[in-house]
Amino acid sequence: MLNMIKMDLYRMVRTKSMYVVWIVMAAAIFFSTSMSKLDIDTMNKEAEQQQTESIAETVKPETINMGMSVFLPTQPGEKVTVFDQVYANLQAKFVALFLVIFTVLFSSADIGSGYIKNIGGQVRSRRNLIFSKASVLFVYTTVTMLLYFIIQIIAQQMYFGYLEWGNGSELLRYFGIQILLHYALVLISMAIAVVLNSNVFSMTIVICLCMNTMIVLYGVINHLIQKAGVENFQILKYTVTGKIALLSMSPTNKECLTAVVIAAAFGIVVTLLTGWVFRKRDI
């Protein structure tokens, strides 16, 4: 198992698409931060004219809409903190988009190239190949999230001219939980790529997950469950993408526990399911 992890780790480091994704992500973060600066400047100008009533109400939407929208929680007149930027980008699944794109490319690379036929017959259980990929993708998720954090700090200093951190302990707590939730989303993306065995369909699905297109299906499920007598049920609160978007900046212990349980449950189930499907498949 350790040798398989080393092999996949080496393969990941040598994959050019990982560095391309990181470069594009860095450029997108700088662009997003520059747009945030324009938004804040506009908001402050309007605040000076006492026209901020409607702006203050639309800082954070109560529901998740289609597409990808980055909303800073900063109020007019306040300094934009690094925590504000991190929260806005993570809850919008902005960073998640780059994670899932590489995950699909990496998870299907050995299958598409035919290399899996050589290695598949040399291992005791083919499920271990999936577990190895899952382990390496945890490294990728953690490194990418930390890289995002560093780039965000640089962009913050470049465009705003100052570094205001916000609440340090809450930032670390929020960021740590989001790493777990994003890793669970990465495992779901790996499962989709391996099970479907199609880069085009897999890429479309994982991008749609980040763009909140599943809201339509969730709405139908909510309606059916509420019709069955369960009031105020929202399935979105119990999904990985929903929890990523709805996790508050200052999560309570209960909210943290719920997020960890959701991330662990989805991650374990999809990884075991992917291993079972891959073991049964003719390669």
KAZIVEN-V915033 format. One record per backbone hydrogen bond with DSSP energy under -0.5 kcal/mol. CO is the residue of the C=O (numbers start at 1). NH is the residue of the N-H. If there is no record, write none. Layout:
co:nh
CO:NH
CO:NH
This chain:
co:nh
1:5
2:6
3:7
4:8
5:9
6:10
7:11
8:12
9:13
10:14
12:15
14:16
15:18
15:19
16:20
17:21
18:22
19:23
20:24
21:25
22:26
23:27
24:28
25:29
26:30
27:31
28:32
29:33
30:34
31:35
32:36
33:37
34:38
35:39
36:40
37:41
38:42
39:43
40:44
41:45
42:46
43:47
44:48
45:49
46:51
47:50
52:56
53:57
54:58
55:58
56:59
63:65
69:71
70:72
75:78
81:85
82:86
83:87
84:88
85:89
86:90
87:91
88:92
89:94
89:95
90:93
93:97
94:98
95:98
95:99
96:100
97:101
98:102
99:103
100:104
101:105
102:106
103:107
104:108
105:109
106:109
106:110
108:112
109:113
110:114
110:115
110:116
114:117
114:118
115:118
115:119
116:120
117:121
119:122
120:123
125:128
126:129
126:130
127:130
127:131
128:132
129:133
130:134
131:135
132:136
133:137
134:138
135:139
136:140
137:141
138:142
139:143
140:144
141:145
142:146
143:147
144:148
145:149
146:150
147:151
148:152
149:153
150:154
151:155
152:156
153:157
154:158
155:159
156:160
156:161
156:162
157:161
162:164
163:165
164:82
165:83
166:168
167:171
168:172
169:173
170:174
171:175
172:176
173:177
174:178
175:179
176:180
177:181
178:182
179:183
180:184
181:185
182:186
183:187
184:188
185:189
186:190
187:191
188:192
189:193
190:194
191:195
192:196
193:197
198:202
199:203
200:204
201:205
202:206
203:207
204:208
205:209
206:210
207:211
208:213
209:212
211:67
212:215
213:216
214:218
215:219
216:220
217:221
218:222
219:223
220:224
221:225
222:226
223:227
224:228
225:230
226:229
229:231
230:233
234:237
235:238
236:239
239:243
240:244
241:245
242:246
243:247
248:251
252:256
253:257
254:258
255:259
256:260
257:261
258:262
259:263
260:264
261:265
262:266
263:267
264:268
265:269
266:270
267:271
268:272
269:273
270:274
271:275
272:276
273:277
274:278
275:279
276:280
277:281
281:283
